Amino acid sequence: MARTTRLFTALRIGTALAALAAATPGLSQDIENTPGAGDEQVNPDEATETTGDIVVTARRREENLQDVPIAVTAYTGEALEAIGATDITDISDTTPNVTLETSRGTNTTLTAFIRGVGQQDPVAGFEAGVGIYLDDVYLNRPQAAVLDIYEVERIEILRGPQGTLYGRNTIGGAVKYVTKRLPRDPSLRVRATIGTYDQADLVVSGSAPITDDFRIGASLARLSRGGFGDNATTGRENYNKDVWAGRFSAEGDLGRAFLRFSADYTKDSSDPRGGHRLIPSLVTNTPVLDNVFDSRGGLLDPEQQVEAGGGAFHADLELSDALTFRSITAFRADKSDSPIDFDALPAVDVDVPAVYKNNQLSQELQLVYDSGPLAVLLGGYFLDANAETVFDVRLPGGVTALTFGDVDTETFAIFADASYDFAEMFSVSLGGRYTWDERTSDILRQVYLGGGGSPFFGGTGRVIALQSDFTGTATFKEFTPRASVAFRPSDDHNLYASYAKGFKGGGFDPRGVSTACRGPSGALCTSTELFEFMSFDPETVDSYELGWKASLLDRRVNFALAAFHADYKDVQVPSSVGTVINGQQTFIGVTTNAGKARFQGVEFEGNARVAEDFGADGDLLSFAWSLGYINADYKQFIDARGIDVADRRKIQNTPKWTASGTLNYGTPAFGGRFNAITTLSYRSKVSQFELPIPGLDQKGFALWDASLVWVADNDRWSVGLHGKNLTDKEYIVSGYNFLRQNQDTGQFVLANGQPGLSSTLGAEGVLTAYYGNPRQVYLTVGLNF
């Protein structure tokens, strides 16, 4: 009832703002000059540009990317189309110190890391370290966050803590996905793709003016692909894609106000994503499959399906030429039904049917002043979110552990940021945020015997143990400042230094087992001891950065160079381990607040016009590059034995080196423009978890992509031939492990500590990997009316 009341309150605020805007006469917004407002087709000459003359809103106002004193990489929609990008995970190959990948046994859940900060486990109860924004609306959970790329204006990746300019504080960085605004004239755009593995995509977008000041538009996407492999047990395809998606928007100019309502919906009915076993099964000695995209997992309960969607109302009211009031009201919800077969075998041995349900209501208010040397932003943010996770862990012998975790989060924040140009060459920016988070968690763990699992998933098992029945509430408050100074000796150079503090609230591990908590005497914990056992503390980071952005040789060369240092405290490290409680094998969530970590690194990215007008009038050869280096290590990590094992732990999902180079040759041809684009990207060795895992950790590897693109002079037609991972490299992006390891060396051992393989959960042992996409080739045709 309280949530419904808050929803109606937020909607009344939005309606009142619309009425206020409609009653205000005066200047209308010039939509035709808004970036992304037109119907332009692919501009393949811009496919290599991630710095330079790109307009971004990283500081909540339109600025040239070169002028922003923040480490930002931006991709225009035209550039993404030119290289054949399909979803947001594609952009991490060419963005320094960034990892974006699909989470383990899921199809649409996102794992995101920036500069060593992120969230590995998508279970409820943990805040994301990297914020994902869809048209300035923060997505509170990683489920359904692998956003497909269609009708996108641009994508911005901001590295480092964000909080004084954005609705939700994010400790590691932010990814902003910005969709296109509607043009004033009627438009129709069709984009069709066919390719290997039976890929067949179709995106149709259209818009029309209803009056001179009001427009509506919609996009419908059908995205499908056969599997990269097969499930030998169920006969279903593995790593296939079966998605329907759509967006609707309505935009209006009412005097000095711009109003936009947008809504989106996605339904993913892809088959379950099965993992590849890296070892023969320990009991039945089932051999490893030859194809890394094949699986043997037999779990089909529940039916794999993801549904996600939401609506948002944006209102911008110009109170004067220098003062703008902005409101963003949004509601989102998603549900993921996911059967995850951890052991990837037909037998019931660590089979996990899971359901994730999330909903959120958010309201953001901003007052933006921008005149002369002074720019000020004042903001307030409210988020009311619920995340629910329910899953069985089915083990040999008919034993099932049902875990139910329900997490409510209420967040209030006020923030401010001000920039002042003391002189033409010198400016200072100061900001601050006060965040108030309240988190309430209900955690239930019941153990069932027989009946094929718990009643929640259709089983008829009987309860034999209650391991957790816990409710906890905690409040986390923090002030996080930000400051930067910028020096511009000329229009083509921007040198800056910045400091920012990041904060992420604590919470309760929904996989925690309260009966595993024992006091000093060995008895069950008191209520105070149990609260400490089930909870984890907030984490903070102090981030320092030096940067230089420049345009050289008459703007033929653009680059951004940044060096950073971050001190990370109370690092939240969620994990789950197999254990035995009262003689019964089960698993338990273990969340550690590692004491300290330090991140230091350098990022260098840019683009250069190598040659112009050679051979034929209009020829252009350009080169773009990105280079990221990070030295990320723990300085203090106290394990369950009370021993500091910092020198034996790794920062997960964070390669020391990331690099890419892209060549783009363009020339006039056949009544249009032809471009040949090729990219080589590299990522060094990465550790999937804090403890190194032989066989599962991925060694350094390179990927090679290429595109041939032709665009007609009148922008009516475009044709693109795209190849991804042309060398067909096999590389691991994630996985599961439930084998006993030596906590000092990371080597696999038997129960007696001798070298060998022994399971900590289930009988057959779990060492299961998920792989990045193999070689794909596809042809895309675009038609624009």
N, C-alpha and C positions, 0 to 999 in steps of 0.2 A: 504493500500500500504506500509506503514511504517513497519507493522508487517511482511509482506511478505519479505521485504528487509532484516529485521533482521534475519528471518529464513534462507534465502539463505546465509547470512553472517556467521551464526553459522555453517551451513553445510559445507561451504568452509573452515572454521577453522578446523572442524573435518577431512575433506578430506586431508588437508595439513598435519595434524598431522599423519594421516595414511601413507602418502607418506614418511614423515620424518622417521617414524618408520621402514618402509620397506627398506629404504636405509641404515639402521644402522646394521652392522654386529655384531656378537658376541654371547653372552650367550643367550640361550633360557630359558624361564620360565619353571620350573619343575611343570607342572600341576598335576602330580600324587601326589605330596606332598602338594598340595593346599587343605585345609579343604573343604570337600564337593565334591571333584572332582571325587570320586569313585562311585560305584554302590551299596554300602553297604545297606543291609536291616535294619530293625528296630533292635536297640540294647536296649531291654527293661530294662536291668540293669541300663541304664543311664537315665531312665525316671524320676527319682527323682532328678537329678542333675541340679541345676540352678546356682551353684557357683562351684569353684574349677578348674579342668583341662579342661576348655572350652576356646578355642581360639576365641577372639573377635577382632573387628576392631573399638572399641569405640573411639580410638584416631587416627583413620585413618592409623594405622599400626597394624600388627598382634601381639597380646599380650595374655598371659594367663590372664583370667578374674581376678585371684587373685592379679595380679600385677597392675591393673588399679586403680588409685586413684580417682575413680568416682563411684557413686552408680549405679550399672548396674545389671540387671537380664537378663540372657541369656538362651534360650531354643534351643537345637539342634533339627534338623528336625527329627532325630530318636526318641528323647524323645516325641515330639509332636505326632508322629504317634502312639507311644506306649500307650498314654493316649487317643487316639481317638479325638484329637483336630480338629475342622472343619474350624474355622476362627479365626482371631486374637482377637476377643472378649473373646474367651475361656481362654486366658492366664491371664486376669485380676483377675481371682479367686485366683491365687497363686502368685500374684505380689503385694508387699506391697504398699499401698497408690496410687493405680492405678485404674481408672475406664475406661473401654472400652466397649461401648454398641452401639447398633443400634439406631439411632435417631428416636424417636417418630413415625410419620406416614410414615416411609420409610423402604425400605428393605436393602439398601446398603450404606446409609449415616452413617458416624461414629461420635459419640460423645466421646471425649477423654479428660480425666482429670488426671493430675499427681500432687500430692502434693497440691491439691486445685486449680490448674491453668488449664484452658481449655476453650473450646468454646461450649456453650450450643446450640446456634441457628445456623443452617447451612446456613442461608441466606447470600447472597453476601454482601460484604462490611466489613466483620470482618475477621481478620487474625486468624488462628488457634493458640491456646496456646500450643498445643503439635504437634510437627512435625512428619509426617509419611513419611518414606523413603522406596522406592522400589528400591533395588539395587543402593543405594546412590543417587537416584533421588527424590527430595522433591516433595510431592504431595500438591499442593497449596490449594486445596479445599477438604472438607470432603466428598463430593459426591463420590460414588463408591470407598470409602476407607475402607469398611469392607472387607478386603482381605481374600479370601478363602485360606486355607492351603493345598498346594500340591506342591511337588517337591521343598521344602524349605530346605535350608542349616541350617539356624538358624534365630531366632528372638531375637533382643537385645532391652531392654527397659532401657533408660538412664533417670535418674531422676535429675531434676534441670535444670537451664538455659544452653543452648547449643548455641555456636556461633563462637568460635575461631577455630573449627575443621570441621564444617559442612557448607554446602552451604548456607542454610537459617538460620537466627537467630530464635530460638524458646525459648520462655520465661519460659515454664514449663518443657520441656523435649522432648524426641524423642523416636520413635519406629522405629527400623530398620528391615525391612523384606529383607532377603538375600536369593536369589534363588541359586540352585546348579550349579556349573560349570560342563562342559561336560568332560567325561572321554576320555582317548585316544583310548580305545577299543570300538568296537560296543556294544551297550546296548539296551535292551528293558525291560520296567518295566510296569506291569499292576497291578492296585489296584482297587478292586471292593467292594462295600458296599451295604448291604441291611439291612433294619431296620423297626422299627415301623413308623406309619404314612406314609406308602408306600415309605419310603426312598429308593432311588436307585441311587448310585453314581458310576461312572466309570472314572478312570484317566489312560490314556495310555501315556507313555513317551518313547522316543527313541532317540538315537544319533548314529552318524557314522563318522569315519574319512574320509575326502575327499582326503587329502594327509597326510604326516607325521606331518605336522605342522598346519593343518586346519581341523576343525570339525564343524558339524552342528547338531542341535538337536531340538526337538519340544515336546510339551506336549499338550494333548487335554483332557479337563475335562467336563463331563456331570454330573451336580449335581441337583438332583430333590428330592422333598419330598411333600407329601400331607399336607394339612393345619392342624394346631392344633385345629382349630375351623371352623365355617362357617359364611358367611354373610347371615342373614335371609331375607334380602331384595333382593339382587342380585343373590343369589344361588351360589355364588363363594366361593372357599375355602379362609380361612383367615390364615395368617402366613405360607403359602406354599412356596416352592422354585422351581424355574424353571430357571436354569442357564446353559449357554454354555460358556466355557472359553478356551483360548489357549495361549501358549507362544512359541516363536521361538527364537533361538539364534544361532549365528555363532561365533566361537572363533579361533584365529590364533596366532601362535608364529612366529614373523618375526625378527630374530636376537635377539636383546636385548629388543624387544617390545612384549607386549601382547595386542591384540586387541579383543574387544568383541562388537558385535551388538546384541541387544535384542529387541524384540517386544512382546506386549501382547494385548489381546482383550477379553472383557467380555460382554456378553449380558444377562441381567436379565429380564425375562418376567413373573416374579411372579405376582400373583394377588395383588391388592391394600391391604395394611396392615391397617385394620380397628381397631379403638380403642374400648375399653369397657367402657360404661357409668357407673359411680359410683353412680349416683343419678337418680331417675325417672325424666322424662321431666317435666318442670315447667308448661306448658300449657296443653298438652294432657295427662299428667300423665302416659306415657308409662313406664312400670316397668323395673327394672334392669334385665338383662339376667343372667341366672344361671351360664353359662360357661364363664369364664373371657376371653376366646379366641374367643368368638362369637361377632358379631357386627351387626348393622342394617344400617350402612351408605349406602346411595343410589347413591353416586357420582361415575360415571365411566368415567368421562371426565377430562383429556385425558386418552387414553389407557395406563395403567401402563407399563413402559419399561425403562430400564437403559442400555445405551451403553457406554463403556469406553475402552480406549486403548492408546497406545503410543509406541514410539520407543526411544532407547537410544544407543549411541555409546561411549564406554569406550576405552581409549587408555592409556596404561602405558608404558613409555619409560625409560629404565635404561640408564641414561647418564654416570653413573659409578657405582662401587659396592656400593657406599653410597648415590648416588643422583638419584632420580626418578622424572620424569615429568609425570603428570597425567592430562587427559582431560576427562570431562563428558559432552556430548552434548545430550539434550533430548527434546522431544516434546510430550505433552500429551493433550488429549481432552476427554470430557465426556458430556453426555446429559441425564438428568433424566426427564421423563414425569411422574408426580405423582398426582393422584387425592387424596386429603386429606379431609376427611369428619370429621371436628372437633367435631360436635355434635353427630356423630355416630347414626343418625336417618334418615329415608327415606326422610323426608321433606327437602326442601332447606333452611337451617338455619345454617350459618357459614360453607358453602361448599367452599373448596379452591382447584380448579384445578391449578396446578403449573408446571412450566418448569424451570429447572436449566441447564444452558449451561456454560461450563468452558473449556478454553484452555490455555496452557502455553508453553513457550519456555524458556529453561534454558541452561546456559553455565557455567561450573565450571572449573577452572584451578588451579592446585596445583603443588608446587615444594616441594618435601619431601627429607630431608637429615637425615640420620640415621647412625651414625658411632661412636663407642666407647661410651663415656659418653654423647654425645650431639645428640639430635633429634630435628629437626626444621621442621615446616610446614609453608609455605607461600601460601596463596590462594586468589583467586578472584572469585566473583560470580555475575552472571547477571540473572535476571528473568523478563520476560515480560509476564504478565498474564491478562486474561480477564475473569470476572465472571458476568454472566447475570442471573437475576431472574425475571420471569414474573408470576404473579398469580392474579386470581380473588378472592375476598371475596364476596360470594353470600349470601344475607340476605333476610329475609322474606319481602314480598311486591314487589319482583322483582328488588330490589336495588343491584347493583354490584359495588364494588370498585376494579378497575384494577390498580395494581402496577407494574411498570416496573423499575427495577434497573440494571444499567449497570456500572460495576466498572473495570477500567483499573489500573493495578499496574505495575510500573517499579521499580526494585530494583537493586542497585549496591552495592557491598560490597567488602572490602579487609579485610583479617584477617591473623593472624599469631599466632603461638603457638610454644614455645620452652621448652624442658625439658633437664635438665643437672644433671648428677650424680656427685656430688661433692666428694663422697666417695662411697664405696660399700653399705653403709647403709643409705645414705642421698641423696635426690634429690629434686630439685626445678623445678617448671613449671610455666611459665608466658605466658599469651596470651592476645590478644586484637582484637577488631573488630570495624570497622567503617561502619555503615550502612546508606545508603541514599535511602529512599522510596519516590516515588511520586505516589499519588493516585488521580485519576479523576473519579468522579461519576456523572452519569446522572440519575435523578430520576423523574419519571412521575407518577402522580396519577390522574385518571379520574373516575368519578362516572357515572354509566349507570343506566337507568331505563327500565325495561321490556326486552323482547327479549331473555331471558334465559342466560344472561351474556354478556360479552364484545365480540367484533368481533374477538379478538385474539384467543378465545377458541370456535369460531363458533357461538356465539350469535348474536342477531340483536338489542341489546339494543341501546338506544339513549343517547348521552352524556348530562348530566344535570349539571355537575359541573367539574371544573378543580381545584384540590386541591394541586397539586405540579407540577411544571415544573422547575426543579432546576438542575444546573450544578455547580459543585465545584471541585477545585483542591487544594491539599495541599501537602506539602513536610515535611518529618520527618527525622531528622538526629540524630544519637546518636553514641557515643563511649562506648563500653561495654568491660571492662577488665575482666580477670580471672587470678587467682593465686592459686597455691597449693604447699604444702611441704609434702614430704613423708619420713618416717623413717622406715627402714627395719632392725631390730635387728638380723634377721636371714632370711633364704630363706622361712620360713613358716609364717612370720608375716609381715604385711604391715599396718602401721599406717599413717594416712594422715589428713591434714587440708586444706580446700579450701574455696575460695571466688569467686563468679561469679555474674556478673550483667546481668540481662535479660531485653530485650526491645521488645515491640510490638507496631507497628505504629498505629496511629489513622485513622480516616476516616469519612464517612458519612453514616448515617442509611438509607438504601434504602426504608424503610417503613415510613420515615418521611413525615409529612404533612405540607407543608409550610404555608398554610392558617391558621394553628393552632398557628402560631407564632404571638404574639402580643407584641408591644412595651409598654413602661410605660404608655402611654396615652390611650392604648386600640386599637390603630390603627394597621394596618398591619406592620410587621417589615420592617425596612430598609434593604438594601442588606447586610450590615455588621452584623446587628442583626440576619438576616436569616442564614447567614453563620455559626454563632455561634450556632444557634438553631439546624441546621441540622447536625452538625459535632460533633465528640467526640475526645478527646485527646489521645495521646499515653499512655501506661502504662509501668511501670518499676518495677523490683524486685531486691533487694539485697539479695543474698542467701549465707549463711554460713553453712559449713558442717564439721563435725569431723567423721572420719571413722576408722574402724579396720577390716582388712581381715586376716584370719588366717587358717592354716591347722595344726591340732593337731593329736597326737597319730599315728604317721607314716602315716599322710594324710588320716586317716580313718574318721576324722571329718573336715569339711570345713565350714566356716561361714563368713558372712559379717555383720558388725554392723555399723550403721550410725545414727548420730544425726544431725538435721538440724534446722536452724532458717532462716526465710525469711521475709523481710519487703517489702510489696507489695503496690505500690502507684498508684493513679489514675486508679483504677481497672475498666475496661470496663464491664458494666452490661447491655447487650441488653435485651429488653423485648418489648412486645406489649400490649396495653390496649384498651378496648372498650371505646368509647367516643361519644359525640354528637357535630357535627360541623354544624352551620347554620340550626339547627333543624333536621339534618339527622344523624341517627346512623351510625357509622363507627368505624374503629380502627386506631390506630396511633402507630408508632414505637417510643419508648422512650429508649434512651441509656444514662445511667448515668455513670459518672466517679466517683465512690465511692472513697472517699479521701484516706483511708488507710486500710490495712488489715495486719494481722500478722499470719504467719504459723510457728508452732514449732512441732517437732515430732521426732520419733525414728523408725528405720527400722532394723529388725533382720531376716536374712534368712540364710539357710545353709542346709547341708545334712550330714548324718552320716551312716557309715557301722556298723550296730548294731551287726551283727554276720556273720561270714564267715565259710564255710566248716564244718557246723554242720549237723548231720544226714546223709548226703551223700556228696561225694566229689563235690565241686562246688556250694553248697548251699550259698545263700547270702540273708540277710535281711537288708534292708536299710530304713532310715527315712529321709524325707526332710520336712522343715518347712519354713514358712514365717510369719512375724508379723509386722504390721504397725500401728503406733499410730500418729495421728496428731491433734493438737489443733489449729483449724483454725477459726478465728473470725475477724470481721470488727472492726477497731478502730475509723473510721470516715465514716459516710454514710449520706450525706445531701440529704433529699428527696425534692420533688417539693414544699413543704411548707416552705423550708428553715430550717427544723428541723433535728438535728443529731439523726438518729434512729439506730445507729450502734448496740446498745444492743438488737435491735429487728429484726435484719437481720441475715441470715445464709449464709454460703458459700455453693453454690450448688454442688451437685454430689460428695460430699466429706465425706464419713463416718469417724467417729473418729477412729474406729478400723477396721482393715482388718487382717485376719489370715487364715492360712491353715496348714494342716499336711498331709503328704503322706507316706504310708507304701508300700514297694515294696519287695515281696519275690520271689526269683528266684531259680530254680533248674533244673538240666539236666533231660530231659524227652523225650521219643519217638524220639530219634535221633536228638534232638535239645535242645532248652532251653525254659522253661515255666516260666512265671512271672504272679503273682497276684498283682495288684496295686489298692490301694484304697485311695481316697482323701476326706477329709472333710474340707470345707472352710466356712468362716464366714465374714459377713459384718454388721456393726452396722447401726443404723438409719441414713437415708440420706434425705436431703431436696432437692426437685426437683428445687425449685426456691429460690430467696433470702428471700421472705416472706413465712413462713411456711404455708402449705396448708393441713388442716385436711383431711384425707382420701386418699390423693394423695402421701404424703410423706411415704416412705417405712420404716417400723420398722426393727430392726435387724433380720437377718435370716441366716440359715446355709444350705449348699448344700452338697450332698453326691454323689460322682462319684466312679466308679470302672471299672477295665479292667482285662481281662484274655487274655494273649498274648503268642503265641508259635511261635518260629522262628527256622527253620531248621539249622543244623550245617553248611551246605554249603551256607546258606543265600539265597537259591533258593525260599523257601516258607515261608510265614508268615500268621498267622491267629490270629485275635483279636476279642474278644467279649467285647463290651463297653456299659456301662450304665451311663447315665447322669441324674442328679437330681432324684436319685432313690426314694426319699421320695415324689416326685411329689409336691414340694413346689411351691405355687403361690406367686410371688413377682413382684412388680412394678419396672420397670426400667426408665420410662419416662411418660410424659403426658401433657395435655393441661388444662388450667383453664381460664374461662372468667365469674367468679362469683364475685360479689362485696365482698371485704374483708375490715375489719377494719385494717388500716395501722399500728396500734400500737400493736394489739393483734393477727392479722392474722385470726381471726374468721370470718365466713361468716355472712353477715348482709343484711337486706333489704335496700331499697333506703333511708328510714328514719333513718337508723343506728341501728334499732332493730335487734336482732338475727333472722336469717332466710336466705333463698336463693333467690337471685335476680340476673338476668343476666346483664352483662355489654356489651354483644355483642350477637345479635340474641335474639330469644324469649324463647327458651327451656332451656337455660343454658348449659354451657360447663364445665364438669368435667370428663375428659376422660383419661383413663390409658392404657398403653401398658406394657405387661408382658414378663418376661424372659421365656425361653423355658421350657415346662413341662418335665416329665419323657420321656426319649428316650433310646431305646436299639437297637444296631445295630452290625452287624457282618461284619468284613472286611477281605478280603483275598488278599494277595499280592503275585505276581509271578515275579521273577527277572531273566532275561536271560543275 
